[in-house]
């Protein structure tokens, strides 16, 4: 980690990073991109199962399944691509790839898998510093 600035040592509050800075940091690595797409894919899956499907079958409003389902399908494909790119970059074995792929098939699976990805991303960042 970088050394603390004098203001940080003295207990001064540092400004929060901007959204652009945070997004740039997340998108800078294949694992970061996988984590972001995984969060979006997981949220779309939960929205599909928890809101769109009940609206279709309980309220007779199938349009939400079409819209959310289409978005979820596109995000799932993006997740598979991001997974392949991260696996190639990090040289993951087939077992790791299968576990992360299976996580996308389970509600809340990408959120659970994100914990190990975050840990690996932090380790990789500390190794490169």
C-alpha positions in Angstrom: 0.0 0.0 0.0 1.2 3.5 -0.7 2.5 5.6 2.3 -0.1 7.7 4.0 -0.2 11.4 3.2 0.4 13.9 6.1 -3.3 14.7 6.1 -4.2 11.0 6.5 -1.7 10.6 9.3 -3.1 13.6 11.1 -6.6 12.1 10.8 -8.0 14.4 8.2 -10.7 13.1 6.0 -9.7 12.4 2.5 -12.2 13.0 -0.3 -14.1 10.0 -1.5 -12.9 8.7 -4.9 -15.2 9.8 -7.7 -17.4 7.4 -9.5 -15.2 7.7 -12.6 -12.1 6.8 -10.6 -13.8 3.8 -9.0 -15.1 2.6 -12.3 -11.7 3.0 -13.9 -10.1 0.9 -11.2 -12.8 -1.8 -11.5 -12.5 -2.0 -15.2 -8.7 -2.0 -15.2 -8.4 -5.8 -14.6 -10.0 -8.9 -16.0 -11.1 -9.9 -12.5 -12.6 -6.4 -11.9 -14.6 -6.7 -15.2 -15.7 -10.2 -14.2 -16.8 -8.9 -10.8 -18.8 -6.0 -12.3 -20.5 -8.1 -14.9 -21.2 -10.8 -12.3 -22.9 -8.3 -10.0 -25.1 -7.0 -12.9 -25.9 -10.6 -14.1 -26.7 -11.7 -10.6 -29.0 -8.7 -10.0 -30.8 -9.3 -13.3 -31.3 -12.9 -12.3 -32.8 -12.0 -8.9 -34.9 -9.3 -10.6 -36.1 -11.8 -13.2 -37.1 -14.4 -10.5 -38.2 -12.1 -7.8 -40.2 -9.5 -9.7 -40.7 -10.2 -13.4 -41.8 -13.8 -13.1 -44.4 -13.0 -10.3 -45.7 -10.1 -12.4 -46.1 -12.4 -15.3 -47.9 -15.2 -13.5 -49.7 -13.3 -10.7 -50.6 -10.1 -12.5 -50.7 -11.2 -16.1 -47.9 -8.8 -17.2 -45.5 -10.8 -19.3 -43.7 -7.8 -20.8 -41.4 -7.6 -17.7 -40.2 -11.1 -18.3 -39.4 -10.2 -21.9 -37.5 -7.1 -21.0 -35.7 -8.3 -17.9 -35.1 -11.8 -19.4 -33.5 -10.2 -22.5 -31.2 -8.1 -20.4 -30.4 -11.1 -18.2 -29.5 -13.2 -21.3 -27.2 -10.5 -22.6 -25.6 -10.1 -19.2 -25.1 -13.9 -18.9 -23.3 -14.0 -22.3 -21.2 -11.0 -21.1 -20.4 -12.9 -17.9 -19.3 -16.0 -19.8 -17.0 -13.9 -22.0 -15.6 -12.0 -19.0 -15.1 -15.4 -17.2 -13.1 -16.7 -20.2 -10.9 -13.6 -20.4 -10.2 -13.6 -16.6 -9.5 -17.4 -16.7 -7.0 -16.9 -19.5 -5.4 -13.9 -17.8 -5.1 -15.6 -14.4 -4.4 -19.1 -15.8 -7.2 -20.6 -13.7 -7.8 -24.3 -13.9 -10.9 -25.9 -15.2 -12.2 -26.5 -11.6 -12.2 -22.8 -10.8 -13.9 -21.9 -14.2 -16.6 -24.5 -13.6 -17.3 -23.2 -10.1 -17.6 -19.6 -11.3 -19.7 -20.7 -14.3 -22.0 -22.7 -12.0 -22.4 -19.7 -9.8 -24.1 -17.8 -12.6 -26.8 -20.5 -12.8 -27.8 -20.0 -9.1 -29.7 -17.1 -7.6 -27.3 -15.1 -5.6 -24.5 -17.3 -6.9 -22.5 -14.4 -8.4 -22.7 -12.5 -5.2 -21.2 -15.5 -3.3 -18.5 -16.0 -5.9 -17.6 -12.3 -5.7 -16.0 -12.7 -2.3 -13.3 -15.0 -3.6 -12.8 -12.9 -6.7 -12.4 -9.8 -4.6 -9.8 -11.6 -2.4 -7.9 -12.7 -5.5 -8.1 -9.2 -7.0 -6.7 -7.6 -3.9 -3.9 -10.2 -3.7 -3.0 -9.5 -7.4 -3.1 -5.8 -6.8 -0.8 -6.1 -3.8 1.7 -8.3 -5.7 1.9 -5.8 -8.5 2.5 -2.8 -6.2 
